[in-house]
């Protein structure tokens, strides 16, 4: 199980094809993950990052798209919060699973 997928909104069409960057590549991958017949492991949480929020088409109705910048760290706080949440959920699940085994 994948707990967290951090997804850039700008992605190349194919690996190694940096000249074919898609402005909605993250959205396309997210759509592919959401399809029921896909063989991609579905993550529990998804966070999108983009340095180009003004140019981004729709990302998701459910998941957040954070504005990334190499010059500031505003995007770090929401990411830290989700990581802490995931850690807390995992601890609670681990405790609950341990109790069930007793």
C-alpha positions in Angstrom: 0.0 0.0 0.0 1.3 3.4 -1.0 0.5 6.0 1.7 1.4 9.2 -0.2 1.9 10.2 -3.8 3.5 13.6 -4.3 2.7 14.4 -7.9 4.1 17.3 -10.0 1.4 18.8 -12.3 3.9 19.1 -15.1 5.0 15.7 -16.3 6.6 14.4 -19.5 4.5 12.2 -21.7 7.2 9.5 -21.5 10.2 8.9 -19.3 13.2 10.7 -20.7 11.1 13.0 -23.0 11.6 16.3 -21.3 10.6 18.1 -24.5 7.1 16.6 -24.3 6.1 18.2 -20.9 2.3 18.1 -20.4 0.8 21.0 -18.3 -1.9 18.5 -17.2 0.4 15.4 -16.9 -0.3 15.1 -13.2 -4.0 15.3 -13.8 -3.7 12.6 -16.5 -1.8 10.3 -14.2 -4.3 11.0 -11.4 -7.1 10.1 -13.8 -5.3 6.9 -14.8 -4.8 5.9 -11.1 -8.5 6.5 -10.4 -9.7 4.2 -13.2 -11.0 1.0 -11.6 -9.4 -1.3 -14.2 -5.9 0.0 -13.8 -3.2 -2.1 -12.3 -1.5 0.9 -10.6 -1.5 0.8 -6.8 -3.9 3.4 -5.5 -2.3 5.7 -2.9 -4.2 6.6 0.2 -3.3 10.3 -0.1 -2.2 12.4 -3.0 -0.7 15.9 -3.0 0.0 17.8 -6.1 2.8 20.3 -6.5 3.2 22.9 -9.2 5.5 25.8 -9.7 3.0 27.1 -12.3 -0.4 27.3 -10.6 -1.7 30.0 -12.9 -1.2 27.7 -15.9 -2.5 24.5 -14.3 -5.7 23.1 -15.5 -8.0 21.3 -13.1 -6.1 18.9 -10.8 -8.6 17.2 -8.5 -11.9 17.7 -6.7 -10.5 15.7 -3.8 -6.8 16.3 -3.5 -4.9 19.6 -2.9 -2.5 21.2 -5.4 0.2 23.2 -3.6 2.2 26.0 -5.1 5.8 24.9 -5.1 8.6 27.4 -5.2 12.4 27.0 -4.8 12.4 30.5 -3.3 9.9 30.0 -0.4 8.7 27.2 1.8 5.0 28.0 2.2 4.3 24.6 0.5 6.2 22.7 3.2 3.7 23.3 6.1 0.8 21.5 4.4 3.1 18.7 3.3 4.4 18.3 6.9 0.8 18.3 8.2 -0.2 15.5 5.8 3.0 13.5 6.7 2.2 13.8 10.4 -1.4 12.7 9.7 -0.3 9.7 7.8 2.2 8.8 10.6 -0.6 9.1 13.2 -3.0 7.0 11.1 -0.3 4.3 10.7 0.4 4.2 14.4 -3.3 3.9 15.2 -3.7 1.1 12.6 -0.7 -0.7 14.0 -2.0 -0.5 17.6 -5.5 -1.7 16.5 -4.0 -4.6 14.6 -1.9 -5.5 17.6 -4.9 -5.4 19.9 -7.0 -7.6 17.5 -4.2 -10.3 17.6 -4.4 -10.5 21.4 
